[in-house]
Amino acid sequence: MEPETSPAHSKNAIKFQDGVPVSLLFDDIYFSKEGGWEESNYVFLEGNNVESKLKNNDSSHLRIGELGFGSGVNLFVTLEIWESIDSPKPTEFISLEGYPVAKEVFNSLNKSYPEKKLWFEELIQSYEKALEIWQKDNQQNLWTYRWEHPKLQSYFELKVFFGDIKICLPQFPEIDVWYLDGFSPGKNPEMWSQETLNLVKEKSFKGSSFATFSSAGFLRRNLAELGFVVEKKKGFGRKREMISGYLE
């Protein structure tokens, strides 16, 4: 039986409702048990044409940048596609998290998707060790983990920066594909601020793409003003709209 709440690492207590972790700080869920995996695939991977970019040879590697690591669901959806391709290019998945969660959230994700390869013990231990180091020394805030491809010599490397977005995002390299996936703008405005979007542009190439579940008017306008081509699309499930696009 899951605990009702889990300890907060960074003032972010978690409550479980029907097996789904909810952030009490942001009053929002980390993932949905029904359709969460499919929504991540629809919004972020299809929204950015990730599978096609993993297969083509226009560059030697692919860098995916994510704003909001959370439970790691976007990581695993991407990793599953990468592993399914016979010869994918080397890939870096670079994320950040200001309020790291306890392993109860990872165990909950495993239970919600028992048919998927998600959080295993070695990966959880690696995460917790890096988190412990960061809590002792705020300067050492990077967690890394690496997967080798089952069929050829290619790698998938995870990098997660712990801490405030204003500290973490400047540490990103230039990014090919953006997953803009913080809690909703009304509940987590700092993740969607003009300052954050300015940094996203600074870390983008010409042609770098983005996708997000949000279609808020201010977000569309601010991205367009920064030089991104913004396209509205049908949202996943009951959600009416989402947006995606690229830096012109």
TABELTA-V515445 format. One record per residue. N is the residue number from 1. RES is the residue in one small letter. NEAR is the number of other C-alpha atoms within 12 Angstrom. D_FIRST is the distance of its C-alpha to the first C-alpha in Angstrom with 2 decimals. Layout:
N&RES&NEAR&D_FIRST + N&RES&NEAR&D_FIRST
This chain:
1&m&11&0.00 + 2&e&20&3.80 + 3&p&21&6.60 + 4&e&21&9.15 + 5&t&24&11.80 + 6&s&27&12.83 + 7&p&21&16.21 + 8&a&21&19.28 + 9&h&24&21.62 + 10&s&24&24.43 + 11&k&18&23.87 + 12&n&25&21.31 + 13&a&27&18.13 + 14&i&37&15.29 + 15&k&30&13.31 + 16&f&28&10.78 + 17&q&23&12.17 + 18&d&18&11.03 + 19&g&29&9.44 + 20&v&32&12.79 + 21&p&39&13.64 + 22&v&30&16.49 + 23&s&36&19.04 + 24&l&26&19.97 + 25&l&23&23.26 + 26&f&25&24.32 + 27&d&21&22.46 + 28&d&26&21.81 + 29&i&28&19.19 + 30&y&39&19.07 + 31&f&35&19.06 + 32&s&26&18.89 + 33&k&24&16.84 + 34&e&16&20.00 + 35&g&18&23.09 + 36&g&28&22.07 + 37&w&33&23.31 + 38&e&24&26.42 + 39&e&29&27.10 + 40&s&35&27.11 + 41&n&30&29.48 + 42&y&32&31.68 + 43&v&40&32.03 + 44&f&41&32.24 + 45&l&39&33.36 + 46&e&32&35.60 + 47&g&35&36.65 + 48&n&33&37.97 + 49&n&29&39.16 + 50&v&39&37.16 + 51&e&30&37.56 + 52&s&20&41.32 + 53&k&32&41.50 + 54&l&36&39.71 + 55&k&24&42.33 + 56&n&19&45.57 + 57&n&14&47.81 + 58&d&12&48.95 + 59&s&15&47.38 + 60&s&18&46.26 + 61&h&26&42.65 + 62&l&36&40.24 + 63&r&35&38.49 + 64&i&44&35.61 + 65&g&45&34.76 + 66&e&43&31.58 + 67&l&46&31.11 + 68&g&39&27.43 + 69&f&36&25.28 + 70&g&37&21.88 + 71&s&42&19.21 + 72&g&42&22.07 + 73&v&39&22.08 + 74&n&42&25.89 + 75&l&41&26.36 + 76&f&33&24.73 + 77&v&31&26.54 + 78&t&45&29.75 + 79&l&36&29.19 + 80&e&26&28.68 + 81&i&30&32.01 + 82&w&36&33.73 + 83&e&29&32.79 + 84&s&18&33.97 + 85&i&24&37.44 + 86&d&18&40.00 + 87&s&26&41.59 + 88&p&35&39.78 + 89&k&32&41.25 + 90&p&32&39.61 + 91&t&38&37.06 + 92&e&37&35.70 + 93&f&43&32.62 + 94&i&42&33.04 + 95&s&44&30.56 + 96&l&41&29.88 + 97&e&37&27.06 + 98&g&37&27.77 + 99&y&34&24.22 + 100&p&41&22.23 + 101&v&38&18.46 + 102&a&32&15.97 + 103&k&33&14.51 + 104&e&31&11.03 + 105&v&39&13.21 + 106&f&37&14.65 + 107&n&29&11.54 + 108&s&36&10.74 + 109&l&36&14.39 + 110&n&28&14.25 + 111&k&23&11.68 + 112&s&27&13.91 + 113&y&26&16.98 + 114&p&16&16.42 + 115&e&11&20.21 + 116&k&18&21.14 + 117&k&24&21.90 + 118&l&30&20.06 + 119&w&28&18.58 + 120&f&18&19.35 + 121&e&15&19.18 + 122&e&13&22.83 + 123&l&23&22.65 + 124&i&26&19.75 + 125&q&19&21.74 + 126&s&23&24.85 + 127&y&32&23.37 + 128&e&26&22.11 + 129&k&21&25.50 + 130&a&27&27.42 + 131&l&33&25.42 + 132&e&22&26.15 + 133&i&18&29.81 + 134&w&25&30.02 + 135&q&21&28.63 + 136&k&12&31.37 + 137&d&14&34.05 + 138&n&19&33.94 + 139&q&18&36.74 + 140&q&22&34.67 + 141&n&32&32.22 + 142&l&34&32.19 + 143&w&32&29.47 + 144&t&28&30.79 + 145&y&24&29.66 + 146&r&22&31.78 + 147&w&26&31.48 + 148&e&21&34.52 + 149&h&24&35.49 + 150&p&18&35.20 + 151&k&15&38.79 + 152&l&18&40.94 + 153&q&15&41.37 + 154&s&25&39.53 + 155&y&27&36.67 + 156&f&34&33.90 + 157&e&29&33.36 + 158&l&34&30.65 + 159&k&34&31.67 + 160&v&41&29.53 + 161&f&39&31.23 + 162&f&41&29.20 + 163&g&33&30.75 + 164&d&24&32.67 + 165&i&34&33.97 + 166&k&26&37.51 + 167&i&22&37.18 + 168&c&32&35.24 + 169&l&36&37.03 + 170&p&25&40.48 + 171&q&28&39.26 + 172&f&32&38.66 + 173&p&25&41.37 + 174&e&28&42.97 + 175&i&36&40.57 + 176&d&40&41.35 + 177&v&46&38.37 + 178&w&45&36.31 + 179&y&45&32.84 + 180&l&42&32.91 + 181&d&37&29.23 + 182&g&38&28.41 + 183&f&32&26.66 + 184&s&27&29.08 + 185&p&25&32.52 + 186&g&18&32.33 + 187&k&17&29.25 + 188&n&22&30.08 + 189&p&20&33.91 + 190&e&22&34.57 + 191&m&33&33.14 + 192&w&34&35.74 + 193&s&23&38.62 + 194&q&23&42.17 + 195&e&21&41.94 + 196&t&28&38.96 + 197&l&35&40.78 + 198&n&24&43.91 + 199&l&29&42.09 + 200&v&42&40.70 + 201&k&36&44.31 + 202&e&24&45.55 + 203&k&29&43.11 + 204&s&31&44.13 + 205&f&22&46.90 + 206&k&20&49.21 + 207&g&21&47.28 + 208&s&33&43.79 + 209&s&43&41.44 + 210&f&45&38.53 + 211&a&46&36.08 + 212&t&47&33.72 + 213&f&38&31.83 + 214&s&34&33.74 + 215&s&31&37.20 + 216&a&22&38.03 + 217&g&17&41.80 + 218&f&18&42.06 + 219&l&34&40.18 + 220&r&30&42.52 + 221&r&20&45.56 + 222&n&24&44.63 + 223&l&37&43.92 + 224&a&24&47.18 + 225&e&18&49.12 + 226&l&24&47.92 + 227&g&25&49.38 + 228&f&31&46.44 + 229&v&24&47.14 + 230&v&30&44.44 + 231&e&27&43.69 + 232&k&24&41.69 + 233&k&22&39.81 + 234&k&21&37.75 + 235&g&26&34.16 + 236&f&26&31.17 + 237&g&17&30.14 + 238&r&11&30.82 + 239&k&16&31.87 + 240&r&15&35.65 + 241&e&22&36.70 + 242&m&33&35.91 + 243&i&39&38.42 + 244&s&38&39.42 + 245&g&35&42.63 + 246&y&32&44.45 + 247&l&30&46.71 + 248&e&19&50.27
